[in-house]
Amino acid sequence: MATNRSTSGSEAAERELRRRASIIEGDRMLWIIFTVLLILSILVVYSSTAKMAYDISSDMSTTDSLRQQMILVLMAIPTIFVVHKIDYKWYRRFTPTLYWLFVILTIATYFIGSTTNGAARWIALGPIQFQPSEGLKIMTILMLALRMDSRQSNIHNTLLLPTSWHLRDSKQRQIIKENTIPILGPVILSCLVILPAHTSSVVLIFIASTIMLYIARVRIREILKFTMLTLAGGVMLIMLMSAVGMGRGDTAGGRFSAWVEEWTGDGTVDAVYKLSDTQRAMIAIHNGGMLGEGAGQSTARAIVVHPESDFAYAFFVSEYGLIIALILMMLYLWIFFRSIEIFRRCNTVFPALMTLGLGLLITCQALLHILVQTHIIPETGQTLPLISRGGTSLLITTIAMGMMLSVSRTNKHNTLQQ
């Protein structure tokens, strides 16, 4: 008996020692994907920004761009290590505070933020340009996971939206107060705050939130009502912003009109400078073919607008070919599949929905980016996660993956203890 206890104690001590000695914990495949994408980001940014050497209007050289991206990568590595070591319960505790902080910061960008290409999205922190809306996307997912966690006992019978337009009725006011505002309020508020600056980010939040509601066992009828009302309200707001010249409403409308014209028109052009950004991207994809023109050999950097950010995937195809580009797309889909696996191993709702929602955000952003390059949807301005040049996007995506790894790490510890 004493021997068995001694053996059991030594095994537990050994497991604890191995746990503390391990630097990298959590889902190993997510670690591999993260590492591969960071390496590709250095290659893509360096090669795609080579045209800066010949652009007299640019105040940054190719070397400067590479140095900047290397600094961001070196910042991302310790960031994900720290984030994945933090217990997800701390994220749960500080979610409301961080959510409201990012709401305030995102609103502040419209008054004190830096404007680039007609969009006020950044707050200058010395030499660093910080984009609060990227952080708000993550915190919206965490807020929805938190609110759904506290309502799982009766969520399948919960009415998320009023059943009639008589909002003065006590029953309807109760639904709004107890369900609509607590559950859907953070999602709606985030969309309203982000919409003037970045319409496609609103689409990302909406897609991820809707799928999370479905996974959390919300009734299909309630989800459909929320979807229809959101789409109708979104279209009306965009039309209103476009009419009064507010925010990016005119930009979104212009991109949609151009997309429709290119699909319905004869598709002819008179000169290269008259090509749209998407047409240039499709030319780059065509030139890449199955095997690509070779690393650093692509001619796409001369014609593609922002090959280092908005059209990074098209540039990647031009250099490495369609086969490797399809593998890259599968890596993003794999992130979502790994989030499903982590989701299944969770014993509580908050970490499960948080992981699934974050996986959805990363994968959906990548797919939106890719669909733009192939002209399936209008231009969105969404970057390719972890690959496109952009400090805030890279670091926020790193934090999101670190949170997913934190949940995976906790799941494995719980399994070992059992």
N, C-alpha and C positions, 0 to 999 in steps of 0.2 A: 504493500500500500504506500509506504513511504517512498519506495523506489519509483513508483508510478508518478507520485506527486513531484518528485525531484526531476524526473524526465520531462513531465509536462511543463514544469517551471522553466527548465533549461531551454525547451523548444520555444516557449513564449519569449524568453529573453533573447534567443537567437533571432527570432522573427523581428523583434523590435530593433535589434542592433542592425539587421540588414536594412530595415526601413529607414533608419536614421542615416545610415551610411550611403544610401542611394541618393544620387543627385537628381537623376531624371526619373520621375515617377509618372504614373498615369498611362494612358493609351499610347503604346509605342508607335503605332501606325500614324497617329496624329503628329507625333514628334518628327517622324520621317517626312511626312507631307510638308510640315512647317519648314524644315530644313531645306528641302528641295526647292520650295517656292522662294525662299530667301535668296538662295544661290542664283536662281533664274532671274530674280529682280535685279541683281547686280549686272548680269550679262545683258539683259534687255535695256536697262536704263543707260548703261555705258554705250552700247551700240546704237541705240535710237537717238541719242543726243549728240552724235558725231557731227551732225549738220550745224551745231552751234559754233563750230570753228570757222564756218563760212558765213555766219549770220552776223552782220555788223550791228544789227539792232539789239542783239542779245548781250547782256552784261555777264553771262556765265559761259565758261568754256566746257568742253567735254570732260576735262580733268576735274573741274569744279563740281560738275554734276555727279561724277563717279565718287568723288570725295564725300559729297553730301549724302549720297545713297549709302555709302559704306558706314558713315556715322549713324544713320538711321538703323541700319542692320545691327550694328554693334550696340545700339540702345535697345533694340528689340530682343536681343538674346537674354540679357539679364532681366528684362521686363517679364518675359514669359516664365523664367525660372522663379522669380519672386511670386508672380500671380498664381502659378500652379501649386505653390507650397501653402498658400493661404486657404484655410478651411472655408468651404462655400457658405457656411453659416454666417461668416462675417459679411459676405456679400448680401445675404438676406437681411442682416441687421441694418446695413447702411444704404440699402436700395432707395427708400423714400427720400432720404437726405440728398443723395447723389442725383436722383432724378430731378428734383426741384432745382438743384444747383445748375444742371445742364439746361433746364428750361430757361432759367434766368440768363445764363450765358448766351444761349442761342438767340433770345430776344435782344440781348445787348448788342449782338453783331449788327443789327439793323440801324443802330444809332452810333456806335463807336467802332464798328468793325471795318476791316480793310475790304475794298471792292476790287474784284478781278473779273474781267469779261462780263461786267454788268451785274455780278452777283456779290452780295455782301454776305460772306460766310465765315470770315476769318477774324480772329482777334490777335493782334500783335503782342507777343510776349518777348520783347527785346528782338533778337534776330529770328525768333521762331514764330511761324504763323500757325495758330491753333484753330481748328474747326470744331466748335462745340456740338454741331448737329450730328457729327459722327458718334460722339459719346452719347448723345441723347437717344440715338437708335438702339444702342445696347441697353441703356437704362429703361427704355420703354418695354423691351422684352422682359427684363427682370421684374419690372413693376407688374406686368400682366401675369407672370408666373407667380409672384407673391400673392396677388389678389385671387387667383384661381386656386392656390394652395389652401386658402382659408375657407373656401366654399365647396370643397369636393364632396361633402356629405350629401348635399342636395342640388348640385349644379345641374343635373339632368332635368330637374323640374323648375329651374330658375328662369324667369322672364327677364331677359336683358334689356328689352325695349318696351315702352308703353304699348298697350294693346289697342289704344284709340287716340284720337287727336284731342280729346277732352282732357287736357293736361291739368285742369283745375280740380278734377275729380281726385278724391283722397287716395283711391287705389292706384291711379296712374302716378301721382306724386310719390307714393311709397315705392313704386317700381324704380322710378328715376333716382330717388334718394338712396335706396338700399342696393340697387343692382347696376343701373346704367352708369351713374357717376363713379362708383368705386371700381367697377370692372373695365368699362369701355372708356371712362373719362381720361385716363392717362394716354391711351392710344389716340383718341380724338384730339386731345390737347397737343400732343407731339406732332401730329400731322398738320394741325393748324399753324403751329409755330414754325415748322420747317418748310411748309408749302411755298411761301413767297420766294425762297432762295433756291430750293432744290426739289422739284416736283417728283423726280424719280426716286428720291429717298423716301418720300411719302408712300410710293407704290411698294417699296421694299418692306416698310413697316406694316402696311396693310396686309400684304401677302403672308408674312411671317405670323402676324397676330391672328389672322383668320384660321390658319392651319393649327395654331396653338389652341384656339377655342374648340376646334373640332376634336383634337387629340384629348383635350380636357373634358370631353363628354358633354359639351354644350349642345342643346337641341339644334338640329339642322335648320328648322324653321327660323330660329333666332339668328343663326349665322347668316341665312339668306336675307333676312330683313336688314341686318346690319350692313351686309354687302351692298344691297340695292340703295339704301339710304346714303351710304358713304360715297358710292359712285355718282349718284345724282348730285349730292352736295359738292363733291369734288369738281365735277364738270361745271357746275354753276359758279363756283368760286374762281376757277381758272378763267372762265369767260369774263367774269366781273373784273378780275385783275388785269386781263388783257385790254378790256374796254377803257379802264381808267389809267392804264400804264403803270400798274403797281407790280412790284416784284418781278418775277420771271414769267408772268402769265403770257406776255407777248412772245417770249422765247419759246415756251412750250407749244403755243399755238402755231408759231412759225415752223418749228421742227415737224410738227404733225402734218401741216399743210405740204411742206416740202416732201415728206415721206409719201403722202398720197399722190402727189404729182409725179414723183419718180416711178411709182408703181403703175399709174394709169396713163402716163405720157408715152411718147415714142422712144424715150431713153437716149436720144441723140444729143451730142454736145459738139460745140465748135472748137473748143480748145481746152487744154488741160486745166488752165486757171479757172474755168467755168464749172469744173467738176465739184460736186458736193463732197463734204468730208467722208460720207459713207461710201460714195462711189470710188473715192481714192483708196479707201480701205479695202474694197472688193478687188480693185486692181492689184493691190499688194498681195492679197490672198491668192489671186490667180497667178501672179508671177512666182509665188512660192511653190505652187504645185504640191506634189506629194512629198518631195524630199527637201525642198527649200533651196534658197540661193547660197546658203552657207552663213555661218556666224560671222557677223561684221561685213558681209558682202551684199546685203540687201540694198536695192535701189529705192525701196519704199520710203526710207527716211527723207528722201528729197521731195516726195509728193504728199505723204500722209501728214495730216495735221495732228499734232500732239501724239506722235508714235510712242512716246514714253509714258503716256497716261491714258487719255480717253480712247485711244486706238492701239493699245499695247498688244492685244491678241492678234490683230491683223498683221502687225509688224512681226510678231513672234512666228506666225505662219509663213511670212515671206522669207524669214531667215532659216527656220528649222523644218518647214514643211508641214503638210496637213497631218501626217501620221503622228509625229511627235506632238503636234498641237492638240490632236484628239486625246492623246495620253494626258496632256495637261488638263483638258476639260474633265477627264475622268478623275483626276486628283481632287478637283473641287467637288465632284459628286461623291467621292469617297469620304470627304469631310462630313457630308450629310449622313452617309451610311454609318460612319463611326459614331455620330451623335445619336443615331437611332439605337445603336448597340449600347451606348452608355445610358441612354434613356431607359432601356429595358432592365438594366441592372440596378436602377435607383429604387430605394424603398419609400421615398417621400416625393411629393408632387413638385415642390419648388425646384430642387436641383434637376429633376427630370425635364420639366418644361423649360427651364433656363437653358439647359444644354441643347435641347431640340431647337429652341428658338434661335440661339446663337448660330447653330449649324445651318439653319435655314437662311439667316441673314447673309452669311458668307457665301453659301452656294448660290442663292438667288441673285446676289450682286454680281457674281461671276457669270451666271447665265445671262443676265440682262446685258452685261458688257459684251458677251459673245454674240447675242442675238442682234445687237446694233451693228456689229461688224459685217454680218451677213444680210443686213437690210430687212430683217424679219420684223423689227420694230423700229420706231423713230429713235433718233439720237437721245441719249439720256444723260450723258456726262458722267456715268458711273465708271469708276476705275476698276482695274483687275486686282482683286484683293491680294496683298502681299507682294505683288509684282510691279504694278504701275508706280511711277514716281509720285510721291506724296507722303509727307511725314505723318500727318494726323491719321490718315487712312491706314497706313502700315502699323502704327503703334496701337490704334484702337482695335484693329483686327488681331494683332498679337495678344492684346488683353483678353479679347473674346475667346481665343483659342486657349489661353492660359486658364480661364474660368472653366472651360470644358474639361481640360486636363485635371483641374482641381477636383471636379466631381468624379472623374474616372479614378483618380488617386484615392479618394475617400471610399469609393465602392470596393476597390481592391483591398484596402485596409480592413474594411468590415468583413469581407470574405475570409481573409486570413484569420481574423479574430474568432470567426465561427468555427 
